[in-house]
Amino acid sequence: MTAQPEYTGPAGSVPPMRTLAELREALATYGFPGDRKEFDAELGAVELDDLTRVREITHASRHRTLLRRNLNAAGAR
């Protein structure tokens, strides 16, 4: 099985967001002002043993970053 290419939409390639460090960097670079600070605050407010909640926070932040990179989604707001 071959690896699938990264999605490249109208705004270009998707930034790497496979780790928390990569997601934090993507939020700082491509997110709205304050996204990274909000992400850190949300993660700081939950127990890291609560993997379901950590997953929900990271998934939502990743999704917001992907929407921000997609010009079609940004235009629909």
All heavy atoms as a GROMACS GRO file, in nm:
protein
  597
    1MET      N    1   0.085  -0.116   0.000
    1MET     CA    2   0.000   0.000   0.000
    1MET      C    3   0.090   0.124   0.000
    1MET      O    4   0.186   0.131   0.074
    1MET     CB    5  -0.089  -0.004   0.123
    1MET     CG    6  -0.190   0.108   0.129
    1MET     SD    7  -0.289   0.096   0.278
    1MET     CE    8  -0.438   0.034   0.205
    2THR      N    9   0.056   0.220  -0.083
    2THR     CA   10   0.137   0.341  -0.090
    2THR      C   11   0.077   0.451  -0.004
    2THR      O   12  -0.044   0.455   0.018
    2THR     CB   13   0.149   0.391  -0.234
    2THR    OG1   14   0.018   0.418  -0.283
    2THR    CG2   15   0.216   0.287  -0.323
    3ALA      N   16   0.160   0.539   0.041
    3ALA     CA   17   0.114   0.652   0.123
    3ALA      C   18   0.038   0.750   0.034
    3ALA      O   19   0.074   0.774  -0.080
    3ALA     CB   20   0.231   0.722   0.188
    4GLN      N   21  -0.068   0.803   0.089
    4GLN     CA   22  -0.147   0.902   0.017
    4GLN      C   23  -0.081   1.038   0.030
    4GLN      O   24  -0.025   1.071   0.132
    4GLN     CB   25  -0.289   0.908   0.074
    4GLN     CG   26  -0.365   0.777   0.058
    4GLN     CD   27  -0.384   0.739  -0.089
    4GLN    OE1   28  -0.425   0.822  -0.168
    4GLN    NE2   29  -0.351   0.616  -0.123
    5PRO      N   30  -0.088   1.119  -0.076
    5PRO     CA   31  -0.029   1.253  -0.066
    5PRO      C   32  -0.109   1.340   0.029
    5PRO      O   33  -0.227   1.318   0.051
    5PRO     CB   34  -0.040   1.305  -0.210
    5PRO     CG   35  -0.151   1.228  -0.272
    5PRO     CD   36  -0.151   1.093  -0.204
    6GLU      N   37  -0.043   1.438   0.087
    6GLU     CA   38  -0.110   1.534   0.174
    6GLU      C   39  -0.211   1.612   0.091
    6GLU      O   40  -0.189   1.640  -0.025
    6GLU     CB   41  -0.009   1.632   0.235
    6GLU     CG   42   0.081   1.572   0.339
    6GLU     CD   43   0.011   1.554   0.472
    6GLU    OE1   44  -0.094   1.615   0.495
    6GLU    OE2   45   0.063   1.477   0.554
    7TYR      N   46  -0.322   1.649   0.154
    7TYR     CA   47  -0.422   1.731   0.089
    7TYR      C   48  -0.363   1.867   0.058
    7TYR      O   49  -0.299   1.929   0.142
    7TYR     CB   50  -0.545   1.748   0.179
    7TYR     CG   51  -0.641   1.853   0.129
    7TYR    CD1   52  -0.729   1.824   0.027
    7TYR    CD2   53  -0.641   1.982   0.182
    7TYR    CE1   54  -0.817   1.919  -0.021
    7TYR    CE2   55  -0.728   2.077   0.134
    7TYR     CZ   56  -0.816   2.046   0.033
    7TYR     OH   57  -0.902   2.140  -0.015
    8THR      N   58  -0.383   1.913  -0.063
    8THR     CA   59  -0.344   2.049  -0.098
    8THR      C   60  -0.466   2.117  -0.159
    8THR      O   61  -0.510   2.083  -0.267
    8THR     CB   62  -0.227   2.054  -0.197
    8THR    OG1   63  -0.260   1.975  -0.310
    8THR    CG2   64  -0.099   2.001  -0.135
    9GLY      N   65  -0.523   2.205  -0.085
    9GLY     CA   66  -0.640   2.278  -0.130
    9GLY      C   67  -0.601   2.410  -0.192
    9GLY      O   68  -0.485   2.434  -0.222
   10PRO      N   69  -0.697   2.496  -0.210
   10PRO     CA   70  -0.670   2.625  -0.272
   10PRO      C   71  -0.567   2.708  -0.198
   10PRO      O   72  -0.497   2.787  -0.258
   10PRO     CB   73  -0.806   2.694  -0.269
   10PRO     CG   74  -0.907   2.586  -0.252
   10PRO     CD   75  -0.837   2.476  -0.179
   11ALA      N   76  -0.556   2.693  -0.069
   11ALA     CA   77  -0.461   2.774   0.008
   11ALA      C   78  -0.324   2.710   0.018
   11ALA      O   79  -0.233   2.766   0.076
   11ALA     CB   80  -0.516   2.797   0.149
   12GLY      N   81  -0.307   2.591  -0.036
   12GLY     CA   82  -0.178   2.524  -0.030
   12GLY      C   83  -0.183   2.401   0.058
   12GLY      O   84  -0.288   2.351   0.093
   13SER      N   85  -0.066   2.353   0.092
   13SER     CA   86  -0.058   2.229   0.167
   13SER      C   87  -0.098   2.249   0.313
   13SER      O   88  -0.095   2.358   0.366
   13SER     CB   89   0.085   2.173   0.160
   13SER     OG   90   0.173   2.262   0.224
   14VAL      N   91  -0.135   2.139   0.373
   14VAL     CA   92  -0.175   2.138   0.514
   14VAL      C   93  -0.049   2.132   0.599
   14VAL      O   94   0.041   2.054   0.572
   14VAL     CB   95  -0.264   2.015   0.542
   14VAL    CG1   96  -0.292   2.002   0.690
   14VAL    CG2   97  -0.392   2.024   0.463
   15PRO      N   98  -0.040   2.216   0.701
   15PRO     CA   99   0.078   2.210   0.788
   15PRO      C  100   0.078   2.079   0.867
   15PRO      O  101  -0.028   2.023   0.894
   15PRO     CB  102   0.059   2.329   0.882
   15PRO     CG  103  -0.087   2.357   0.881
   15PRO     CD  104  -0.136   2.316   0.745
   16PRO      N  105   0.195   2.029   0.903
   16PRO     CA  106   0.198   1.906   0.983
   16PRO      C  107   0.136   1.931   1.120
   16PRO      O  108   0.164   2.031   1.184
   16PRO     CB  109   0.346   1.874   0.994
   16PRO     CG  110   0.418   2.002   0.965
   16PRO     CD  111   0.328   2.082   0.876
   17MET      N  112   0.049   1.838   1.160
   17MET     CA  113  -0.018   1.849   1.291
   17MET      C  114  -0.032   1.711   1.353
   17MET      O  115  -0.136   1.674   1.405
   17MET     CB  116  -0.156   1.915   1.274
   17MET     CG  117  -0.151   2.058   1.229
   17MET     SD  118  -0.313   2.135   1.217
   17MET     CE  119  -0.368   2.073   1.058
   18ARG      N  120   0.075   1.632   1.348
   18ARG     CA  121   0.070   1.495   1.399
   18ARG      C  122   0.103   1.488   1.548
   18ARG      O  123   0.068   1.391   1.613
   18ARG     CB  124   0.169   1.409   1.320
   18ARG     CG  125   0.126   1.390   1.176
   18ARG     CD  126   0.228   1.305   1.099
   18ARG     NE  127   0.198   1.307   0.959
   18ARG     CZ  128   0.251   1.393   0.871
   18ARG    NH1  129   0.338   1.483   0.911
   18ARG    NH2  130   0.219   1.387   0.745
   19THR      N  131   0.170   1.588   1.600
   19THR     CA  132   0.205   1.590   1.741
   19THR      C  133   0.150   1.718   1.804
   19THR      O  134   0.111   1.811   1.733
   19THR     CB  135   0.358   1.588   1.762
   19THR    OG1  136   0.413   1.710   1.710
   19THR    CG2  137   0.422   1.468   1.692
   20LEU      N  138   0.148   1.724   1.936
   20LEU     CA  139   0.102   1.845   2.003
   20LEU      C  140   0.192   1.964   1.968
   20LEU      O  141   0.143   2.075   1.948
   20LEU     CB  142   0.098   1.825   2.154
   20LEU     CG  143  -0.012   1.732   2.206
   20LEU    CD1  144   0.000   1.716   2.357
   20LEU    CD2  145  -0.149   1.782   2.168
   21ALA      N  146   0.322   1.941   1.956
   21ALA     CA  147   0.414   2.049   1.921
   21ALA      C  148   0.384   2.102   1.781
   21ALA      O  149   0.382   2.224   1.759
   21ALA     CB  150   0.558   2.002   1.931
   22GLU      N  151   0.360   2.012   1.685
   22GLU     CA  152   0.327   2.054   1.549
   22GLU      C  153   0.194   2.127   1.545
   22GLU      O  154   0.179   2.227   1.473
   22GLU     CB  155   0.324   1.934   1.454
   22GLU     CG  156   0.459   1.876   1.424
   22GLU     CD  157   0.453   1.753   1.336
   22GLU    OE1  158   0.344   1.694   1.318
   22GLU    OE2  159   0.559   1.713   1.285
   23LEU      N  160   0.096   2.079   1.622
   23LEU     CA  161  -0.034   2.145   1.626
   23LEU      C  162  -0.021   2.285   1.687
   23LEU      O  163  -0.078   2.381   1.635
   23LEU     CB  164  -0.134   2.061   1.705
   23LEU     CG  165  -0.274   2.121   1.722
   23LEU    CD1  166  -0.337   2.157   1.588
   23LEU    CD2  167  -0.363   2.023   1.798
   24ARG      N  168   0.055   2.298   1.793
   24ARG     CA  169   0.075   2.430   1.855
   24ARG      C  170   0.141   2.525   1.756
   24ARG      O  171   0.103   2.643   1.745
   24ARG     CB  172   0.162   2.416   1.980
   24ARG     CG  173   0.090   2.346   2.094
   24ARG     CD  174   0.179   2.327   2.216
   24ARG     NE  175   0.186   2.454   2.286
   24ARG     CZ  176   0.299   2.516   2.318
   24ARG    NH1  177   0.415   2.462   2.287
   24ARG    NH2  178   0.297   2.630   2.381
   25GLU      N  179   0.239   2.478   1.680
   25GLU     CA  180   0.306   2.562   1.580
   25GLU      C  181   0.210   2.600   1.469
   25GLU      O  182   0.209   2.715   1.424
   25GLU     CB  183   0.428   2.488   1.522
   25GLU     CG  184   0.510   2.572   1.428
   25GLU     CD  185   0.570   2.695   1.494
   25GLU    OE1  186   0.604   2.690   1.613
   25GLU    OE2  187   0.582   2.797   1.424
   26ALA      N  188   0.127   2.507   1.423
   26ALA     CA  189   0.029   2.536   1.318
   26ALA      C  190  -0.073   2.639   1.367
   26ALA      O  191  -0.112   2.729   1.292
   26ALA     CB  192  -0.042   2.408   1.274
   27LEU      N  193  -0.115   2.627   1.492
   27LEU     CA  194  -0.209   2.725   1.547
   27LEU      C  195  -0.146   2.863   1.554
   27LEU      O  196  -0.212   2.964   1.526
   27LEU     CB  197  -0.256   2.681   1.687
   27LEU     CG  198  -0.353   2.564   1.691
   27LEU    CD1  199  -0.368   2.513   1.834
   27LEU    CD2  200  -0.487   2.605   1.634
   28ALA      N  201  -0.019   2.869   1.592
   28ALA     CA  202   0.049   2.998   1.601
   28ALA      C  203   0.070   3.060   1.463
   28ALA      O  204   0.059   3.182   1.447
   28ALA     CB  205   0.184   2.981   1.671
   29THR      N  206   0.095   2.976   1.363
   29THR     CA  207   0.126   3.026   1.228
   29THR      C  208   0.001   3.052   1.146
   29THR      O  209  -0.010   3.154   1.080
   29THR     CB  210   0.216   2.925   1.155
   29THR    OG1  211   0.332   2.900   1.234
   29THR    CG2  212   0.257   2.977   1.019
   30TYR      N  213  -0.095   2.958   1.148
   30TYR     CA  214  -0.210   2.964   1.058
   30TYR      C  215  -0.342   2.994   1.128
   30TYR      O  216  -0.441   3.023   1.061
   30TYR     CB  217  -0.225   2.832   0.982
   30TYR     CG  218  -0.103   2.796   0.902
   30TYR    CD1  219  -0.017   2.695   0.943
   30TYR    CD2  220  -0.072   2.866   0.786
   30TYR    CE1  221   0.095   2.662   0.869
   30TYR    CE2  222   0.040   2.835   0.712
   30TYR     CZ  223   0.123   2.732   0.754
   30TYR     OH  224   0.235   2.701   0.682
   31GLY      N  225  -0.345   2.987   1.259
   31GLY     CA  226  -0.470   3.008   1.331
   31GLY      C  227  -0.503   3.154   1.348
   31GLY      O  228  -0.428   3.244   1.309
   32PHE      N  229  -0.618   3.178   1.406
   32PHE     CA  230  -0.658   3.314   1.439
   32PHE      C  231  -0.577   3.360   1.560
   32PHE      O  232  -0.528   3.277   1.638
   32PHE     CB  233  -0.808   3.319   1.473
   32PHE     CG  234  -0.896   3.300   1.354
   32PHE    CD1  235  -0.966   3.182   1.337
   32PHE    CD2  236  -0.910   3.400   1.260
   32PHE    CE1  237  -1.048   3.164   1.227
   32PHE    CE2  238  -0.992   3.384   1.149
   32PHE     CZ  239  -1.062   3.265   1.132
   33PRO      N  240  -0.562   3.490   1.578
   33PRO     CA  241  -0.490   3.538   1.696
   33PRO      C  242  -0.554   3.481   1.824
   33PRO      O  243  -0.674   3.484   1.840
   33PRO     CB  244  -0.507   3.690   1.689
   33PRO     CG  245  -0.529   3.719   1.544
   33PRO     CD  246  -0.605   3.600   1.491
   34GLY      N  247  -0.472   3.428   1.908
   34GLY     CA  248  -0.520   3.372   2.034
   34GLY      C  249  -0.552   3.224   2.030
   34GLY      O  250  -0.578   3.164   2.134
   35ASP      N  251  -0.552   3.162   1.911
   35ASP     CA  252  -0.585   3.019   1.902
   35ASP      C  253  -0.487   2.933   1.982
   35ASP      O  254  -0.528   2.840   2.052
   35ASP     CB  255  -0.586   2.971   1.757
   35ASP     CG  256  -0.717   3.001   1.686
   35ASP    OD1  257  -0.812   3.049   1.752
   35ASP    OD2  258  -0.724   2.976   1.564
   36ARG      N  259  -0.359   2.963   1.970
   36ARG     CA  260  -0.260   2.881   2.041
   36ARG      C  261  -0.275   2.898   2.192
   36ARG      O  262  -0.270   2.801   2.267
   36ARG     CB  263  -0.119   2.917   1.997
   36ARG     CG  264  -0.014   2.833   2.066
   36ARG     CD  265   0.122   2.861   2.011
   36ARG     NE  266   0.225   2.797   2.091
   36ARG     CZ  267   0.351   2.793   2.059
   36ARG    NH1  268   0.392   2.849   1.948
   36ARG    NH2  269   0.437   2.734   2.136
   37LYS      N  270  -0.297   3.021   2.236
   37LYS     CA  271  -0.314   3.046   2.378
   37LYS      C  272  -0.438   2.975   2.431
   37LYS      O  273  -0.437   2.917   2.539
   37LYS     CB  274  -0.323   3.197   2.403
   37LYS     CG  275  -0.317   3.236   2.547
   37LYS     CD  276  -0.325   3.387   2.562
   37LYS     CE  277  -0.188   3.440   2.594
   37LYS     NZ  278  -0.187   3.583   2.625
   38GLU      N  279  -0.546   2.979   2.354
   38GLU     CA  280  -0.670   2.911   2.393
   38GLU      C  281  -0.650   2.760   2.399
   38GLU      O  282  -0.696   2.694   2.492
   38GLU     CB  283  -0.781   2.944   2.293
   38GLU     CG  284  -0.914   2.881   2.326
   38GLU     CD  285  -1.020   2.913   2.222
   38GLU    OE1  286  -1.014   3.020   2.162
   38GLU    OE2  287  -1.109   2.829   2.203
   39PHE      N  288  -0.577   2.704   2.302
   39PHE     CA  289  -0.547   2.561   2.299
   39PHE      C  290  -0.469   2.521   2.424
   39PHE      O  291  -0.503   2.423   2.491
   39PHE     CB  292  -0.467   2.528   2.172
   39PHE     CG  293  -0.418   2.386   2.165
   39PHE    CD1  294  -0.505   2.282   2.141
   39PHE    CD2  295  -0.284   2.358   2.181
   39PHE    CE1  296  -0.459   2.151   2.133
   39PHE    CE2  297  -0.237   2.228   2.173
   39PHE     CZ  298  -0.325   2.124   2.150
   40ASP      N  299  -0.365   2.598   2.456
   40ASP     CA  300  -0.285   2.568   2.575
   40ASP      C  301  -0.367   2.578   2.702
   40ASP      O  302  -0.352   2.496   2.793
   40ASP     CB  303  -0.164   2.662   2.582
   40ASP     CG  304  -0.060   2.633   2.477
   40ASP    OD1  305  -0.057   2.520   2.424
   40ASP    OD2  306   0.021   2.723   2.446
   41ALA      N  307  -0.456   2.677   2.709
   41ALA     CA  308  -0.542   2.693   2.827
   41ALA      C  309  -0.639   2.576   2.841
   41ALA      O  310  -0.660   2.525   2.952
   41ALA     CB  311  -0.618   2.824   2.820
   42GLU      N  312  -0.698   2.534   2.730
   42GLU     CA  313  -0.791   2.420   2.735
   42GLU      C  314  -0.719   2.293   2.778
   42GLU      O  315  -0.772   2.217   2.860
   42GLU     CB  316  -0.856   2.399   2.598
   42GLU     CG  317  -0.962   2.500   2.563
   42GLU     CD  318  -1.031   2.465   2.433
   42GLU    OE1  319  -1.101   2.362   2.429
   42GLU    OE2  320  -1.013   2.541   2.337
   43LEU      N  321  -0.601   2.269   2.722
   43LEU     CA  322  -0.526   2.149   2.762
   43LEU      C  323  -0.482   2.157   2.907
   43LEU      O  324  -0.482   2.057   2.978
   43LEU     CB  325  -0.402   2.131   2.674
   43LEU     CG  326  -0.421   2.058   2.543
   43LEU    CD1  327  -0.287   2.039   2.473
   43LEU    CD2  328  -0.490   1.925   2.560
   44GLY      N  329  -0.446   2.276   2.953
   44GLY     CA  330  -0.404   2.294   3.091
   44GLY      C  331  -0.516   2.274   3.191
   44GLY      O  332  -0.491   2.246   3.308
   45ALA      N  333  -0.640   2.286   3.145
   45ALA     CA  334  -0.755   2.274   3.235
   45ALA      C  335  -0.805   2.131   3.252
   45ALA      O  336  -0.889   2.106   3.337
   45ALA     CB  337  -0.869   2.362   3.184
   46VAL      N  338  -0.753   2.038   3.172
   46VAL     CA  339  -0.800   1.899   3.183
   46VAL      C  340  -0.687   1.811   3.234
   46VAL      O  341  -0.569   1.844   3.222
   46VAL     CB  342  -0.850   1.844   3.047
   46VAL    CG1  343  -0.967   1.923   2.995
   46VAL    CG2  344  -0.741   1.835   2.945
   47GLU      N  345  -0.726   1.700   3.293
   47GLU     CA  346  -0.629   1.598   3.334
   47GLU      C  347  -0.576   1.529   3.208
   47GLU      O  348  -0.655   1.489   3.122
   47GLU     CB  349  -0.694   1.494   3.424
   47GLU     CG  350  -0.740   1.550   3.558
   47GLU     CD  351  -0.623   1.586   3.646
   47GLU    OE1  352  -0.518   1.518   3.640
   47GLU    OE2  353  -0.636   1.684   3.721
   48LEU      N  354  -0.446   1.517   3.196
   48LEU     CA  355  -0.390   1.452   3.078
   48LEU      C  356  -0.424   1.304   3.071
   48LEU      O  357  -0.410   1.242   2.966
   48LEU     CB  358  -0.240   1.475   3.071
   48LEU     CG  359  -0.198   1.620   3.044
   48LEU    CD1  360  -0.046   1.630   3.037
   48LEU    CD2  361  -0.261   1.673   2.918
   49ASP      N  362  -0.471   1.247   3.182
   49ASP     CA  363  -0.516   1.108   3.181
   49ASP      C  364  -0.653   1.095   3.114
   49ASP      O  365  -0.694   0.986   3.078
   49ASP     CB  366  -0.525   1.053   3.323
   49ASP     CG  367  -0.388   1.035   3.386
   49ASP    OD1  368  -0.288   1.026   3.310
   49ASP    OD2  369  -0.380   1.030   3.509
   50ASP      N  370  -0.724   1.206   3.098
   50ASP     CA  371  -0.854   1.207   3.032
   50ASP      C  372  -0.831   1.215   2.881
   50ASP      O  373  -0.846   1.321   2.818
   50ASP     CB  374  -0.938   1.325   3.081
   50ASP     CG  375  -1.080   1.324   3.027
   50ASP    OD1  376  -1.113   1.236   2.944
   50ASP    OD2  377  -1.157   1.413   3.067
   51LEU      N  378  -0.792   1.104   2.823
   51LEU     CA  379  -0.753   1.101   2.682
   51LEU      C  380  -0.867   1.138   2.588
   51LEU      O  381  -0.844   1.196   2.482
   51LEU     CB  382  -0.696   0.964   2.645
   51LEU     CG  383  -0.567   0.926   2.718
   51LEU    CD1  384  -0.520   0.789   2.675
   51LEU    CD2  385  -0.460   1.030   2.697
   52THR      N  386  -0.989   1.108   2.628
   52THR     CA  387  -1.104   1.144   2.544
   52THR      C  388  -1.114   1.295   2.531
   52THR      O  389  -1.130   1.348   2.421
   52THR     CB  390  -1.235   1.087   2.602
   52THR    OG1  391  -1.223   0.944   2.607
   52THR    CG2  392  -1.354   1.126   2.518
   53ARG      N  393  -1.101   1.365   2.642
   53ARG     CA  394  -1.111   1.512   2.638
   53ARG      C  395  -0.991   1.574   2.566
   53ARG      O  396  -1.007   1.669   2.490
   53ARG     CB  397  -1.121   1.567   2.781
   53ARG     CG  398  -1.144   1.714   2.786
   53ARG     CD  399  -1.281   1.753   2.730
   53ARG     NE  400  -1.290   1.898   2.727
   53ARG     CZ  401  -1.318   1.969   2.617
   53ARG    NH1  402  -1.346   1.909   2.504
   53ARG    NH2  403  -1.321   2.099   2.621
   54VAL      N  404  -0.871   1.520   2.587
   54VAL     CA  405  -0.753   1.569   2.517
   54VAL      C  406  -0.771   1.550   2.367
   54VAL      O  407  -0.742   1.640   2.288
   54VAL     CB  408  -0.625   1.498   2.566
   54VAL    CG1  409  -0.506   1.531   2.478
   54VAL    CG2  410  -0.597   1.534   2.712
   55ARG      N  411  -0.824   1.434   2.327
   55ARG     CA  412  -0.849   1.408   2.185
   55ARG      C  413  -0.950   1.506   2.128
   55ARG      O  414  -0.934   1.557   2.017
   55ARG     CB  415  -0.898   1.265   2.164
   55ARG     CG  416  -0.924   1.230   2.017
   55ARG     CD  417  -0.990   1.094   2.000
   55ARG     NE  418  -1.111   1.077   2.077
   55ARG     CZ  419  -1.231   1.124   2.042
   55ARG    NH1  420  -1.245   1.193   1.932
   55ARG    NH2  421  -1.336   1.102   2.117
   56GLU      N  422  -1.056   1.534   2.204
   56GLU     CA  423  -1.158   1.629   2.157
   56GLU      C  424  -1.099   1.768   2.136
   56GLU      O  425  -1.129   1.834   2.035
   56GLU     CB  426  -1.272   1.637   2.258
   56GLU     CG  427  -1.358   1.512   2.264
   56GLU     CD  428  -1.455   1.513   2.381
   56GLU    OE1  429  -1.448   1.601   2.468
   56GLU    OE2  430  -1.538   1.420   2.385
   57ILE      N  431  -1.016   1.811   2.227
   57ILE     CA  432  -0.954   1.944   2.217
   57ILE      C  433  -0.860   1.950   2.097
   57ILE      O  434  -0.865   2.045   2.018
   57ILE     CB  435  -0.879   1.980   2.347
   57ILE    CG1  436  -0.978   1.997   2.462
   57ILE    CG2  437  -0.793   2.105   2.329
   57ILE    CD1  438  -0.913   2.002   2.599
   58THR      N  439  -0.776   1.849   2.081
   58THR     CA  440  -0.681   1.850   1.970
   58THR      C  441  -0.753   1.837   1.836
   58THR      O  442  -0.716   1.902   1.739
   58THR     CB  443  -0.574   1.741   1.984
   58THR    OG1  444  -0.637   1.614   1.998
   58THR    CG2  445  -0.486   1.766   2.105
   59HIS      N  446  -0.857   1.755   1.832
   59HIS     CA  447  -0.933   1.737   1.708
   59HIS      C  448  -0.999   1.869   1.668
   59HIS      O  449  -0.994   1.909   1.551
   59HIS     CB  450  -1.038   1.628   1.726
   59HIS     CG  451  -1.113   1.597   1.602
   59HIS    ND1  452  -1.233   1.655   1.572
   59HIS    CD2  453  -1.084   1.515   1.498
   59HIS    CE1  454  -1.276   1.610   1.456
   59HIS    NE2  455  -1.187   1.526   1.409
   60ALA      N  456  -1.060   1.937   1.761
   60ALA     CA  457  -1.128   2.064   1.731
   60ALA      C  458  -1.027   2.170   1.685
   60ALA      O  459  -1.053   2.243   1.590
   60ALA     CB  460  -1.205   2.113   1.853
   61SER      N  461  -0.913   2.176   1.750
   61SER     CA  462  -0.811   2.274   1.712
   61SER      C  463  -0.754   2.244   1.574
   61SER      O  464  -0.732   2.333   1.493
   61SER     CB  465  -0.699   2.276   1.815
   61SER     OG  466  -0.750   2.318   1.939
   62ARG      N  467  -0.731   2.117   1.547
   62ARG     CA  468  -0.681   2.076   1.414
   62ARG      C  469  -0.784   2.110   1.307
   62ARG      O  470  -0.750   2.162   1.201
   62ARG     CB  471  -0.649   1.927   1.414
   62ARG     CG  472  -0.583   1.880   1.288
   62ARG     CD  473  -0.546   1.732   1.296
   62ARG     NE  474  -0.465   1.692   1.184
   62ARG     CZ  475  -0.515   1.663   1.064
   62ARG    NH1  476  -0.644   1.669   1.042
   62ARG    NH2  477  -0.434   1.628   0.965
   63HIS      N  478  -0.910   2.084   1.336
   63HIS     CA  479  -1.017   2.112   1.240
   63HIS      C  480  -1.026   2.263   1.210
   63HIS      O  481  -1.039   2.303   1.094
   63HIS     CB  482  -1.150   2.059   1.295
   63HIS     CG  483  -1.264   2.075   1.201
   63HIS    ND1  484  -1.275   2.003   1.084
   63HIS    CD2  485  -1.371   2.157   1.205
   63HIS    CE1  486  -1.385   2.040   1.020
   63HIS    NE2  487  -1.445   2.133   1.092
   64ARG      N  488  -1.016   2.345   1.314
   64ARG     CA  489  -1.019   2.490   1.293
   64ARG      C  490  -0.903   2.536   1.206
   64ARG      O  491  -0.918   2.624   1.120
   64ARG     CB  492  -1.015   2.563   1.427
   64ARG     CG  493  -1.148   2.566   1.498
   64ARG     CD  494  -1.150   2.666   1.613
   64ARG     NE  495  -1.050   2.639   1.715
   64ARG     CZ  496  -1.071   2.564   1.822
   64ARG    NH1  497  -1.188   2.508   1.843
   64ARG    NH2  498  -0.975   2.546   1.911
   65THR      N  499  -0.785   2.476   1.225
   65THR     CA  500  -0.669   2.512   1.144
   65THR      C  501  -0.690   2.470   0.999
   65THR      O  502  -0.659   2.546   0.907
   65THR     CB  503  -0.542   2.446   1.200
   65THR    OG1  504  -0.526   2.485   1.336
   65THR    CG2  505  -0.419   2.487   1.121
   66LEU      N  506  -0.747   2.352   0.977
   66LEU     CA  507  -0.774   2.307   0.841
   66LEU      C  508  -0.876   2.398   0.773
   66LEU      O  509  -0.860   2.433   0.655
   66LEU     CB  510  -0.825   2.163   0.841
   66LEU     CG  511  -0.723   2.056   0.880
   66LEU    CD1  512  -0.791   1.920   0.892
   66LEU    CD2  513  -0.609   2.052   0.780
   67LEU      N  514  -0.979   2.439   0.845
   67LEU     CA  515  -1.078   2.531   0.788
   67LEU      C  516  -1.014   2.665   0.755
   67LEU      O  517  -1.046   2.726   0.652
   67LEU     CB  518  -1.195   2.551   0.885
   67LEU     CG  519  -1.292   2.436   0.898
   67LEU    CD1  520  -1.397   2.467   1.005
   67LEU    CD2  521  -1.359   2.407   0.766
   68ARG      N  522  -0.925   2.709   0.839
   68ARG     CA  523  -0.857   2.838   0.816
   68ARG      C  524  -0.773   2.832   0.689
   68ARG      O  525  -0.761   2.932   0.619
   68ARG     CB  526  -0.770   2.868   0.938
   68ARG     CG  527  -0.683   2.988   0.926
   68ARG     CD  528  -0.758   3.113   0.962
   68ARG     NE  529  -0.661   3.221   0.973
   68ARG     CZ  530  -0.690   3.346   0.956
   68ARG    NH1  531  -0.813   3.381   0.932
   68ARG    NH2  532  -0.598   3.438   0.966
   69ARG      N  533  -0.715   2.716   0.658
   69ARG     CA  534  -0.632   2.700   0.539
   69ARG      C  535  -0.714   2.681   0.413
   69ARG      O  536  -0.663   2.694   0.304
   69ARG     CB  537  -0.538   2.581   0.555
   69ARG     CG  538  -0.436   2.595   0.665
   69ARG     CD  539  -0.328   2.693   0.634
   69ARG     NE  540  -0.250   2.646   0.521
   69ARG     CZ  541  -0.181   2.723   0.441
   69ARG    NH1  542  -0.178   2.852   0.461
   69ARG    NH2  543  -0.112   2.673   0.342
   70ASN      N  544  -0.844   2.650   0.425
   70ASN     CA  545  -0.929   2.623   0.311
   70ASN      C  546  -1.004   2.751   0.274
   70ASN      O  547  -1.091   2.797   0.347
   70ASN     CB  548  -1.026   2.510   0.345
   70ASN     CG  549  -1.110   2.469   0.226
   70ASN    OD1  550  -1.145   2.550   0.142
   70ASN    ND2  551  -1.142   2.342   0.222
   71LEU      N  552  -0.972   2.808   0.159
   71LEU     CA  553  -1.035   2.934   0.118
   71LEU      C  554  -1.184   2.920   0.096
   71LEU      O  555  -1.259   3.013   0.123
   71LEU     CB  556  -0.967   2.985  -0.010
   71LEU     CG  557  -0.823   3.029   0.004
   71LEU    CD1  558  -0.768   3.073  -0.132
   71LEU    CD2  559  -0.809   3.140   0.104
   72ASN      N  560  -1.229   2.805   0.049
   72ASN     CA  561  -1.373   2.783   0.028
   72ASN      C  562  -1.447   2.784   0.161
   72ASN      O  563  -1.556   2.842   0.171
   72ASN     CB  564  -1.399   2.652  -0.045
   72ASN     CG  565  -1.347   2.655  -0.187
   72ASN    OD1  566  -1.344   2.761  -0.250
   72ASN    ND2  567  -1.304   2.541  -0.236
   73ALA      N  568  -1.391   2.723   0.262
   73ALA     CA  569  -1.454   2.722   0.394
   73ALA      C  570  -1.451   2.862   0.456
   73ALA      O  571  -1.548   2.905   0.517
   73ALA     CB  572  -1.384   2.623   0.486
   74ALA      N  573  -1.342   2.932   0.438
   74ALA     CA  574  -1.330   3.067   0.494
   74ALA      C  575  -1.430   3.162   0.428
   74ALA      O  576  -1.486   3.249   0.493
   74ALA     CB  577  -1.189   3.121   0.475
   75GLY      N  578  -1.458   3.142   0.301
   75GLY     CA  579  -1.553   3.227   0.231
   75GLY      C  580  -1.698   3.199   0.268
   75GLY      O  581  -1.784   3.284   0.250
   76ALA      N  582  -1.722   3.082   0.324
   76ALA     CA  583  -1.859   3.042   0.359
   76ALA      C  584  -1.903   3.100   0.492
   76ALA      O  585  -2.019   3.092   0.527
   76ALA     CB  586  -1.871   2.890   0.364
   77ARG      N  587  -1.812   3.159   0.567
   77ARG     CA  588  -1.844   3.212   0.700
   77ARG      C  589  -1.936   3.326   0.692
   77ARG      O  590  -1.963   3.411   0.635
   77ARG     CB  591  -1.718   3.256   0.774
   77ARG     CG  592  -1.634   3.135   0.805
   77ARG     CD  593  -1.519   3.175   0.890
   77ARG     NE  594  -1.551   3.116   1.019
   77ARG     CZ  595  -1.507   3.158   1.132
   77ARG    NH1  596  -1.432   3.261   1.139
   77ARG    NH2  597  -1.537   3.099   1.244
   0.00000   0.00000   0.00000
